[in-house]
Amino acid sequence: MNDIVMRPCHGPGALRRMQELAWTTWTSGSRWHVGGLAWSRCRHIGRDGEWPTMLWERDGRPLAWGWAEPPGELRLLVHPRHPGLADEVLGWFETVATGDTLNVEIMDGEGPVSTALTRRGYRPADGLPFLRMAHDLRELPPVEPPAGFAVRHVRDDDVPARVAAHRAAFRSSRVTEEGYRGVMSAWPYRRELDCVAEAPDGRLVAYGLAWLDAGNHVGEFEPVGTHPDFRRMGLARAVCLEAMHRLRAAGARTAVVHVRDDAAHPGPARLYASLGFTVTGRTVTYSRARSHRPGGSRA
């Protein structure tokens, strides 16, 4: 692998390189969609410097990347034709992580990465699993919001209300108006796929942001939420269906979403199941002590 170059990535250019690999390697079993990456990397202004990110490439084409989030979390993507790079990414991560425990989340079908993790002393752990759910978009029911509510896409003057709706739905969120404008400026954001439910009094009380990977004909939801005062009214269902119709009109054949799989938050999985999404995989978290060395020895 002497012709493969390893280099750090920063700023918007890092995201586009990471998205390029996600796009070129996409399958029905993939963890990373170009839209989910955009949301994850752009929603918090100024966080880029906190996330060591490394890219492996050949002739300018990305083959693997690692994204470390201190103190000890790793996200990674390795081209299936270059499985040996999984060890390279993990080795790099182990030099930049600062926590006592190292955690790596992958999809349950990522065999080569799983093998590399096991070889380096990682073992499946009790992490918070996520379900990957998918929906064929050929047959969709009509959009039927509750009486008095309107479902539409965001407008230029909606950003403050859109951010307020997100922060109400996710109390711990630190998303700001500046951060959301950063999301809106990222590829492949499309305003017409950023759907919201407007209450009779004009407030935005639910939303579903869909991202389209046009080359692979697949959309992803990230994120979806409802104001606590307006839950169990069918608003999340309405905005998701609106976005699904729009995705189909834009050329998508499939929609995917990743949702928590734990008893404390069963609502999202129930919502998507009611829309016709089916489970196609789940995440597995591998962990090991920082002091562990490959081969079973201890520092």
C-alpha positions as CSV (number, residue, x, y, z in Angstrom):
1,M,0.0,0.0,0.0
2,N,3.0,2.3,-0.6
3,D,1.0,4.3,-3.1
4,I,-1.7,5.1,-0.6
5,V,-1.3,8.5,1.0
6,M,-2.5,9.3,4.5
7,R,-3.4,12.9,5.3
8,P,-5.4,14.9,7.8
9,C,-8.6,16.6,6.7
10,H,-10.1,19.8,7.9
11,G,-13.0,22.1,7.1
12,P,-15.6,21.8,4.3
13,G,-13.1,19.9,2.1
14,A,-13.0,17.1,4.7
15,L,-16.7,16.6,4.5
16,R,-16.7,16.4,0.7
17,R,-14.0,13.8,0.6
18,M,-15.8,11.8,3.3
19,Q,-19.0,12.1,1.3
20,E,-17.3,11.0,-1.9
21,L,-16.3,7.7,-0.3
22,A,-19.7,7.2,1.2
23,W,-21.3,7.9,-2.3
24,T,-18.9,5.6,-4.2
25,T,-19.3,2.6,-1.8
26,W,-23.0,2.9,-1.0
27,T,-24.9,-0.3,-0.7
28,S,-28.2,-1.3,1.0
29,G,-26.0,-2.3,4.0
30,S,-24.1,1.0,4.3
31,R,-23.9,3.0,7.6
32,W,-22.9,6.4,6.1
33,H,-25.1,8.4,3.7
34,V,-23.9,11.6,2.2
35,G,-26.8,13.5,4.0
36,G,-26.2,12.0,7.4
37,L,-22.5,13.0,7.1
38,A,-23.5,16.6,6.2
39,W,-25.8,16.9,9.2
40,S,-23.3,15.3,11.6
41,R,-20.4,17.4,10.5
42,C,-22.1,20.8,10.0
43,R,-24.8,21.2,12.6
44,H,-22.4,22.6,15.3
45,I,-20.3,25.6,14.2
46,G,-16.7,25.5,15.3
47,R,-16.5,21.8,16.2
48,D,-14.4,20.8,13.3
49,G,-11.2,21.6,15.2
50,E,-12.2,19.2,18.0
51,W,-12.5,16.2,15.7
52,P,-9.3,14.7,14.4
53,T,-10.1,13.4,10.9
54,M,-7.7,11.4,8.7
55,L,-8.1,10.4,5.0
56,W,-6.4,7.6,3.1
57,E,-6.4,8.1,-0.7
58,R,-4.7,7.0,-3.9
59,D,-4.3,9.3,-6.8
60,G,-6.7,11.7,-5.2
61,R,-9.5,9.1,-4.7
62,P,-10.5,8.5,-1.0
63,L,-10.2,4.8,0.1
64,A,-10.8,5.2,3.9
65,W,-11.4,7.8,6.5
66,G,-11.4,8.0,10.3
67,W,-13.2,10.6,12.4
68,A,-12.3,10.6,16.0
69,E,-14.5,12.3,18.6
70,P,-12.7,12.8,21.9
71,P,-12.2,11.3,24.3
72,G,-12.5,7.8,22.7
73,E,-15.2,7.5,19.9
74,L,-14.4,6.6,16.3
75,R,-16.5,6.7,13.2
76,L,-14.9,5.2,10.1
77,L,-15.5,4.1,6.5
78,V,-13.2,1.7,4.6
79,H,-13.6,0.9,0.9
80,P,-14.6,-2.8,0.6
81,R,-11.8,-3.4,-2.0
82,H,-9.2,-2.2,0.5
83,P,-10.1,-4.0,3.8
84,G,-6.5,-3.8,5.0
85,L,-7.0,-0.1,5.6
86,A,-9.2,-0.9,8.6
87,D,-6.1,-1.7,10.6
88,E,-4.5,1.5,9.4
89,V,-7.5,3.6,10.6
90,L,-7.7,1.8,13.9
91,G,-4.0,2.3,14.5
92,W,-4.3,6.0,13.8
93,F,-7.3,6.3,16.1
94,E,-5.4,4.6,19.0
95,T,-2.8,7.4,18.8
96,V,-5.2,10.3,18.9
97,A,-7.8,9.0,21.4
98,T,-7.5,10.4,24.9
99,G,-10.0,8.3,26.8
100,D,-9.4,5.2,28.9
101,T,-12.0,3.3,26.8
102,L,-12.0,3.2,23.0
103,N,-15.3,2.7,21.2
104,V,-16.0,2.0,17.6
105,E,-19.5,1.8,16.1
106,I,-20.1,-0.2,12.9
107,M,-22.9,-1.9,11.1
108,D,-23.5,-5.6,11.8
109,G,-22.5,-6.5,8.2
110,E,-19.1,-4.8,8.1
111,G,-17.1,-8.1,8.2
112,P,-13.6,-6.8,7.4
113,V,-13.8,-4.0,9.9
114,S,-15.2,-6.4,12.5
115,T,-12.3,-8.7,11.9
116,A,-9.8,-5.9,12.3
117,L,-11.4,-4.8,15.5
118,T,-11.3,-8.3,17.0
119,R,-7.7,-8.7,15.9
120,R,-6.8,-5.5,17.8
121,G,-8.5,-6.6,21.0
122,Y,-11.9,-4.9,20.6
123,R,-15.0,-6.8,21.7
124,P,-18.7,-6.2,21.2
125,A,-19.9,-4.1,24.1
126,D,-23.2,-2.8,25.7
127,G,-23.5,0.3,23.6
128,L,-26.6,2.1,22.5
129,P,-27.6,0.3,19.3
130,F,-29.3,1.9,16.3
131,L,-31.5,0.2,13.8
132,R,-31.2,0.8,10.1
133,M,-34.6,0.9,8.5
134,A,-35.5,1.2,4.8
135,H,-38.6,1.9,2.7
136,D,-39.3,1.3,-1.0
137,L,-40.8,4.5,-2.3
138,R,-42.9,3.1,-5.1
139,E,-46.1,2.9,-3.1
140,L,-46.9,5.8,-0.7
141,P,-50.1,6.7,1.1
142,P,-51.3,10.3,0.9
143,V,-50.1,13.1,3.2
144,E,-52.9,13.8,5.7
145,P,-51.9,16.4,8.4
146,P,-54.3,17.1,11.3
147,A,-57.0,19.6,10.7
148,G,-55.6,23.2,10.8
149,F,-52.0,22.2,10.3
150,A,-50.1,22.7,7.1
151,V,-47.1,20.7,5.8
152,R,-44.6,22.5,3.6
153,H,-40.9,23.0,3.0
154,V,-38.9,25.6,4.9
155,R,-38.7,29.2,3.6
156,D,-35.9,31.8,3.8
157,D,-37.4,33.4,6.9
158,D,-38.0,30.1,8.7
159,V,-34.6,29.5,10.1
160,P,-35.2,30.9,13.7
161,A,-38.4,28.9,13.9
162,R,-36.9,25.8,12.4
163,V,-34.0,25.9,15.0
164,A,-36.5,26.5,17.8
165,A,-38.5,23.5,16.7
166,H,-35.4,21.3,16.7
167,R,-34.2,22.5,20.1
168,A,-37.7,21.9,21.5
169,A,-37.7,18.4,20.2
170,F,-34.2,17.6,21.4
171,R,-33.7,19.4,24.7
172,S,-30.0,18.8,24.8
173,S,-29.3,20.1,21.3
174,R,-26.8,23.0,20.8
175,V,-27.9,23.7,17.3
176,T,-27.9,27.5,16.6
177,E,-29.2,29.6,13.7
178,E,-25.7,29.9,12.4
179,G,-25.2,26.2,12.6
180,Y,-28.4,25.5,10.8
181,R,-27.5,27.9,8.0
182,G,-24.2,25.9,7.8
183,V,-26.3,22.7,7.3
184,M,-28.3,24.5,4.6
185,S,-25.2,25.5,2.7
186,A,-23.8,21.9,2.8
187,W,-24.0,19.5,-0.2
188,P,-26.5,17.9,-0.9
189,Y,-29.0,19.9,1.2
190,R,-32.2,20.8,-0.7
191,R,-34.7,23.2,0.7
192,E,-37.6,21.4,-0.9
193,L,-36.7,18.3,1.1
194,D,-36.6,20.1,4.5
195,C,-40.2,19.6,5.5
196,V,-42.1,21.2,8.4
197,A,-45.5,21.2,10.0
198,E,-47.0,24.6,10.7
199,A,-49.5,24.9,13.5
200,P,-52.6,27.1,13.2
201,D,-50.9,29.9,15.1
202,G,-47.9,29.9,12.7
203,R,-45.4,28.0,14.8
204,L,-43.3,25.3,13.3
205,V,-43.9,22.3,15.5
206,A,-42.5,19.3,13.6
207,Y,-40.0,18.7,10.9
208,G,-38.3,16.0,8.8
209,L,-35.1,16.8,6.9
210,A,-34.5,14.4,4.0
211,W,-31.3,14.2,2.1
212,L,-31.0,12.9,-1.4
213,D,-28.1,10.9,-2.8
214,A,-29.2,11.3,-6.4
215,G,-26.5,9.0,-7.8
216,N,-27.6,6.1,-5.7
217,H,-31.3,7.0,-5.8
218,V,-31.6,6.9,-2.0
219,G,-32.8,9.4,0.5
220,E,-32.1,9.6,4.3
221,F,-33.9,11.2,7.1
222,E,-31.7,13.1,9.5
223,P,-33.1,14.5,11.7
224,V,-36.9,14.2,12.4
225,G,-38.6,15.7,15.5
226,T,-41.8,17.1,17.0
227,H,-42.3,19.7,19.7
228,P,-43.3,17.9,23.0
229,D,-46.6,19.8,23.1
230,F,-47.6,18.4,19.7
231,R,-46.7,14.8,19.9
232,R,-49.0,11.9,19.2
233,M,-51.0,14.0,16.6
234,G,-49.5,12.4,13.5
235,L,-47.3,15.4,12.6
236,A,-44.1,13.5,12.3
237,R,-45.8,11.0,10.1
238,A,-47.2,13.8,7.9
239,V,-43.8,15.6,7.4
240,C,-42.0,12.3,6.7
241,L,-44.6,11.3,4.1
242,E,-44.4,14.7,2.5
243,A,-40.6,14.3,2.3
244,M,-40.9,10.8,1.0
245,H,-43.2,12.0,-1.8
246,R,-40.7,14.7,-2.6
247,L,-37.8,12.3,-2.6
248,R,-39.6,10.0,-5.0
249,A,-40.4,12.9,-7.3
250,A,-36.7,13.9,-7.3
251,G,-35.6,10.4,-8.3
252,A,-35.2,8.4,-5.1
253,R,-36.2,4.8,-5.0
254,T,-35.5,4.1,-1.4
255,A,-35.5,6.0,1.9
256,V,-33.4,5.0,4.9
257,V,-33.2,6.1,8.5
258,H,-31.2,5.2,11.6
259,V,-33.1,5.1,14.9
260,R,-32.3,4.2,18.5
261,D,-33.2,0.6,19.5
262,D,-33.8,0.9,23.2
263,A,-36.7,0.6,25.5
264,A,-36.3,4.2,26.7
265,H,-37.1,5.7,23.3
266,P,-39.4,3.3,21.4
267,G,-41.3,6.0,19.6
268,P,-39.1,6.6,16.5
269,A,-38.9,3.0,15.6
270,R,-42.7,2.6,16.0
271,L,-43.2,5.7,13.8
272,Y,-41.1,4.4,10.9
273,A,-42.6,0.9,11.2
274,S,-46.0,2.5,10.9
275,L,-44.9,4.2,7.7
276,G,-43.8,0.9,6.2
277,F,-40.0,1.0,7.0
278,T,-38.5,-2.4,7.8
279,V,-35.3,-3.2,9.7
280,T,-32.4,-4.0,7.5
281,G,-29.5,-4.0,10.0
282,R,-28.3,-2.6,13.3
283,T,-25.2,-1.1,14.7
284,V,-22.7,-2.9,17.0
285,T,-20.3,-1.0,19.3
286,Y,-16.8,-2.6,19.8
287,S,-14.8,-1.5,22.8
288,R,-11.4,-2.1,24.5
289,A,-9.3,-0.5,27.2
290,R,-6.9,2.0,25.9
291,S,-4.0,0.1,27.5
292,H,-4.7,-3.1,25.6
293,R,-2.3,-3.9,22.8
294,P,-3.0,-6.1,19.8
295,G,-2.1,-9.7,20.5
296,G,-3.5,-9.7,24.0
297,S,-0.6,-8.0,25.9
298,R,-1.0,-5.1,28.2
299,A,1.0,-2.0,28.5
